[in-house]
C-alpha cells in the first residue's frame, strides 16, 4: 500500500490533510510503464486519474494516420487523466511514457466517491484541479497566440 508521505509529493494532493491522504492510500494503484508504452489512448474510456511518481509522460494528439502533435508532458509530482474526474467519457489525447515510468492511479469513480463523502477534501481537490486546468489553459492560449502572431501569412496584419 502507498504511504501518506508518498502521496504528499504529488502536487494535487500536497494540500490535503493527513487523515484525507490516509483515506486515499487504500485506493491507489501503482502502475509501471516501459518507454513508449501507452498509459491511455485517445478515445479510451476515461476511468482513471493518474499521478506521476517517476519518469515522464507525454501527451500526443493524432491529427491523421501520418501526423501526431506533441501537446506537452508531465513530470514527476504532477497529475493527468482529469477526464475521469469531469464525467467526460473518453480521453482526448494519447498519454505515452517517454521513459520507464511509475504512476499512481485511482479509479475515477472511487476517487469521486471519497470526495463526495468528505466535502472538505472534495473542495480542496476541486480547487487544485481548477488551478492546474487554468494554468494549462493559459499556457495553451499563449502558445496559440504566439503561433498566430508569428505566422508568415498573418504577420503583416500585426505590423503597422
ZIZI-V142388 format. One record per residue. N is the residue number from 1. RES is the residue in three letters. SS is DSSP state (A for helix, B for strand, O for the rest). BURIAL is I if it has 16 or more other ideal C-beta (glycine too) atoms within 10 Angstrom, else O. Layout:
n = {N;N}
res = {RES;RES}
ss = {SS;SS}
burial = {BURIAL;BURIAL}
This chain:
n = {1;2;3;4;5;6;7;8;9;10;11;12;13;14;15;16;17;18;19;20;21;22;23;24;25;26;27;28;29;30;31;32;33;34;35;36;37;38;39;40;41;42;43;44;45;46;47;48;49;50;51;52;53;54;55;56;57;58;59;60;61;62;63;64;65;66;67;68;69;70;71;72;73;74;75;76;77;78;79;80;81;82;83;84;85;86;87;88;89;90;91;92;93;94;95;96;97;98;99;100;101;102;103;104;105;106;107;108;109;110;111;112;113;114;115;116;117;118;119;120;121;122;123;124;125;126;127;128;129;130;131;132;133;134;135;136;137;138;139;140;141;142;143;144;145;146;147;148;149;150;151;152;153;154;155;156;157;158;159;160}
res = {UNK;UNK;UNK;UNK;UNK;UNK;UNK;UNK;UNK;UNK;UNK;UNK;UNK;UNK;UNK;UNK;UNK;UNK;UNK;UNK;UNK;UNK;UNK;UNK;UNK;UNK;UNK;UNK;UNK;UNK;UNK;UNK;UNK;UNK;UNK;UNK;UNK;UNK;UNK;UNK;UNK;UNK;UNK;UNK;UNK;UNK;UNK;UNK;UNK;UNK;UNK;UNK;UNK;UNK;UNK;UNK;UNK;UNK;UNK;UNK;UNK;UNK;UNK;UNK;UNK;UNK;UNK;UNK;UNK;UNK;UNK;UNK;UNK;UNK;UNK;UNK;UNK;UNK;UNK;UNK;UNK;UNK;UNK;UNK;UNK;UNK;UNK;UNK;UNK;UNK;UNK;UNK;UNK;UNK;UNK;UNK;UNK;UNK;UNK;UNK;UNK;UNK;UNK;UNK;UNK;UNK;UNK;UNK;UNK;UNK;UNK;UNK;UNK;UNK;UNK;UNK;UNK;UNK;UNK;UNK;UNK;UNK;UNK;UNK;UNK;UNK;UNK;UNK;UNK;UNK;UNK;UNK;UNK;UNK;UNK;UNK;UNK;UNK;UNK;UNK;UNK;UNK;UNK;UNK;UNK;UNK;UNK;UNK;UNK;UNK;UNK;UNK;UNK;UNK;UNK;UNK;UNK;UNK;UNK;UNK}
ss = {O;O;O;A;A;A;A;A;O;O;O;O;O;O;O;O;O;A;A;A;A;A;A;A;A;O;O;O;B;B;B;B;B;O;O;O;O;B;B;B;O;O;O;O;B;O;O;B;B;B;B;B;B;B;O;B;B;B;B;B;B;B;O;O;O;O;O;B;B;B;B;B;B;B;B;O;O;O;B;B;O;A;A;A;A;O;O;O;O;B;O;O;O;B;B;B;B;O;O;O;B;B;B;B;B;B;B;A;A;A;A;A;A;A;A;A;A;O;A;A;A;A;A;A;A;A;A;A;A;A;A;A;A;A;A;A;A;A;A;A;A;A;A;A;A;A;A;A;A;A;O;A;A;A;A;A;A;A;O;O}
burial = {O;I;O;O;O;I;I;O;O;I;O;I;I;O;O;I;O;O;O;I;I;O;O;I;O;O;O;I;O;O;O;O;I;O;O;O;O;O;I;I;O;I;O;I;O;I;I;I;I;I;I;I;I;O;I;I;I;I;I;I;O;O;O;O;O;O;O;O;O;O;I;O;I;I;O;I;O;O;I;I;I;I;I;I;I;O;O;O;O;O;I;O;I;I;I;I;I;O;O;O;I;O;I;I;I;I;O;I;O;O;I;I;O;I;I;O;O;I;O;O;I;I;O;I;I;O;O;I;I;O;O;I;O;O;O;O;O;O;O;O;O;O;O;O;O;O;O;O;O;O;O;O;O;O;O;O;O;O;O;O}
